[in-house]
Amino acid sequence: MIREAAIASGQLIYIVGPSGSGKDSLIAYARRHVPRSAPIVFAHRYITRPVRAADENHIALTDAEFELRVTYGCMAMHWASHGHRYGIGIEIHQWLARGLDVIVSGSREYLPQALARYPDLALVWITAPPQVLRGRLEARGRETSDSIAARLERAVAYSVAPQRPDLELLNDGELERAGDVLVTHLLQTVAVRRTSRETPRPRK
């Protein structure tokens, strides 16, 4: 059991990327490869969309269930995209208070609101060339050609981060290559925080 005196605030790590950038695959890769002993947790998302085998491990809610949780203040963050609603639960505040780094799969469009609420968040910005995005979206077989075109237009509209990312990750090749970079970054974030916490302050 962690002693209360040893608890320090954790870091919110907000990961974003356009459809087809492989964001969900990279987060899933990190979940598999981050050591279990590392103080890192991955926040699940609440989405008004059924769970499918190939999708992220989210919690499916009806629109009524989602709205009820918003009304009662159960969402730390929430937004709408592509006809669905997405939310991150307030449980992340307890995890952060316990000193855990919390990984959030976020929205580029919602980033300004996230920064307003969590000004110290660390931003991971995932990118891929347009032709790679198109190929991945077509390979998924879920979208119509009009839907793919709309997603690519949105990718262009949000292609530049509003602030300097802590990590800008080009994911245009093998998943393992970009995945290892992400895992290394997450572990370095933990190590830097631990070092700064353990460095003795100079006496006055």
N, C-alpha and C positions, 0 to 999 in steps of 0.2 A: 504494500500500500504506500502511495506517495504521501509524504508529510506535507502539510499545508505550507510550511515555511519554505519548502523547496520548489513550490509552484510559481512559475512565471508565465507571462502572457505568450501565447504562441503566435505564429505568423499565418495570415490568410493568403493563400496562393491561388490566384484567379487565372484560370487557363481558358483562352479563347482561340477560335479559329473558324474559318468559313466552312460551309458544308463541303465535304470532300477533302478537307485538309488532313483527315485522319486523327482528329482530336480525341474522339472516343477510344480509338484503338491505342493511341499513345497513353492515355490515362489508364486503360486496362493493362497495358504493358507495365506501366509503373507500379500498379497495384500488385502485379505478380513478382516484380523484381526488387522493390524496396524491402530491405530487411525487416522482419517482423519486430525487431527490437527498436527500430527507429521510431521516434515520437511523431509519426506522420499518419494522418487518417484521411480517408477520401469520403467527402460528403456525397450521399446519394441525393438525387434530384426527385422532386415530386412533379409528375407530368400528367396532363390530361390526355394520355395516349396509352393504349394497351401495351403490355410488355411483350416483345417478340424476341425469339431466340438470338437473333443476330444483333439486337440493340443493346444499349447500356443497361446496367443493372439499376433501373429506376423503380420508384414506387408509383403505380398507376392510380390516379384519382379521377372521379367524375368531376364535371365542372362545378356541380353543387358542393361536393366535398372540398374542392380546392377553394372556392369562394368562402366557405365557412371557416377554413383555416386562416385565410387572409383577414377576415372580419375579426377573428379573435386573436390576431397578432401572432400567429404561429409560424409565419414566414419571415425569415431574416431578409430575404430578397425574393422578388418574383417579377416575371415579365411574360410577354406573349410573343410568339414567333411561329410563322408557318401554320396558323390555325390552331395552335395548342398553347397551353399555359405551363410555365415552368417555375418551380420554386425551390428554394433552399431553406430548410427548417431552422428554427432558432436554437436547435440543439448545438449548432456549431459554436455558439457563444460559450457554452459550458466547456466544449473541447478546447477552445482557444484559451479560456481562463485557466484550464488545467495545464497549459504549457504545450499543447499539441499543435503542430502545424497542420492546417486544414486545407486540403486540395478541393477546389470548387470548379466544376465545369460550368463556365459562365457564358454570357452573351456579350458580343462586342457592342451591340446597341445599348445594352444596359450598363456598360462600363462606367459612364459618367456618374450614374446614381450609386454604383458600387463604390466608386472612389470617394464620393461625398460621405458615405456612411463608414467606409473603412479606408481612410486616407493613407494608411501605412501598408495597404495590401501590396503583395508582390505580383507583378503581371508577367504571365508567360503568353507570348504572342506566336501562334503557330501559323505558318504560311506554306503555300505551295503554288507553283505556276498555274495559270488559267487552264492550260491544256491538261495538266495533271488533275485538277479539280473536275474538269468535264469528264475525263475518262473514268474517274472513280464514281462520279454520280451516275453515269450511264451504266457502269458495271453493277451498281446496286440494284438497278431495275425497279426502283420504287417510284421514280418521278416521271412525269411526262416531259416531252421536249420543252414545253412552255415553262414548266416548273424548274427544269434545269437552267433554262435561260434566266429566269428570275433569280435563282440562287447565285448564278455567276455575276449578274449585275449587282447584287447585294454584296458579293465578295469584293468587287471593285470599289463600291461605295465606302466600304469599311476596310480598305487595304492598308491604311496608314494608322498606326496606333496614336491615340491622343496624347500619350506621354511615352517617355522612353521605357520600353519593356525591360524587366530584369533579365529576361531571356527571350530572344527572337529565334524561333526554331524552324528551319526550313525542312519540311517533311516531303521530299520529292523522290525518295528512293525506298530502300528496305526499311521496314518498321524497326528492326533491331538497331539500326544506326541512329535514328532520331530518338528512339526509346531510351537508349543508353545515355544519350546526352541529357535527356529530361531527368532520368534517375540520378545521374551525377549532380545535376543542378539542385534537385530537391535535397539530396544528402549534404551538399555543400551549404545550403541555406541553413540547415539544422546545425552544422558544425560551426558556422560563423556566429550564430546566435548563442551557442553554448560557450564559445571562446569569449565573446564580449561579456557574457554573464559571469564567467569565472575570473576575468581579469580584475585584479584588485584595484580599487580606486586609490589615487594618491592621497596621502594624508594632508590635511590643511595645516 
